[in-house]
Amino acid sequence: MADQPLTTFEIHSEARGPHWVAWLTQPGQKGPYRSVLHVGASKEEAEARARAWAATLPGQMDRSSRAS
């Protein structure tokens, strides 16, 4: 099996109305990776959902950073 390249994501989050959204970006990219937003009742919940999704992506490197 060939090794897949490692990908590092940054996690961003912001309040939107009564909930929070979080999304992943790749270095040098502006928008959410694959246009996916993760919704949570709190910032922590939204970011946890984004981290959980990132962990399922092929080639994910466990170095995601928090940038709000």
C-alpha positions in Angstrom: 0.0 0.0 0.0 1.4 3.4 -0.9 1.7 6.1 1.7 -0.8 8.9 1.4 0.5 12.5 1.9 -0.2 14.0 5.3 -2.7 16.9 5.4 -2.8 19.5 8.2 -6.0 21.4 8.9 -6.7 24.5 10.9 -10.0 24.7 12.8 -11.9 27.9 12.7 -15.1 28.7 14.6 -17.6 31.6 15.1 -20.9 32.2 16.7 -23.9 32.3 14.4 -27.1 33.2 16.0 -27.8 30.9 19.0 -25.3 28.3 17.9 -21.6 27.9 16.9 -20.1 26.7 13.6 -16.7 25.3 13.0 -14.9 24.4 9.8 -11.6 23.1 8.6 -9.2 24.9 6.2 -6.1 23.7 4.6 -3.0 25.9 4.7 -3.3 28.6 2.1 -7.0 28.1 1.5 -9.7 30.6 2.6 -13.0 28.6 2.6 -14.2 25.6 4.5 -12.6 22.3 3.3 -15.2 20.6 1.1 -17.6 23.4 2.0 -18.5 21.6 5.3 -19.7 23.5 8.4 -20.1 21.7 11.8 -22.8 23.1 14.0 -22.8 22.9 17.8 -24.6 24.4 20.8 -21.2 25.7 22.0 -17.9 26.5 20.5 -16.4 23.4 22.1 -19.0 21.2 20.6 -18.7 22.6 17.1 -14.9 22.3 17.2 -15.1 18.8 18.6 -17.3 17.8 15.6 -14.8 19.3 13.2 -11.9 17.5 14.9 -13.8 14.2 14.8 -14.5 14.6 11.1 -10.9 15.6 10.3 -9.7 12.4 12.0 -11.7 10.3 9.5 -10.2 12.0 6.4 -7.5 10.0 4.6 -3.9 11.2 5.2 -4.9 13.4 8.2 -2.1 14.5 10.4 -3.0 15.0 14.0 -1.8 18.7 14.2 -4.9 20.7 13.7 -4.7 24.1 15.3 -7.3 26.4 16.7 -7.6 29.7 14.9 -10.8 31.6 15.7 
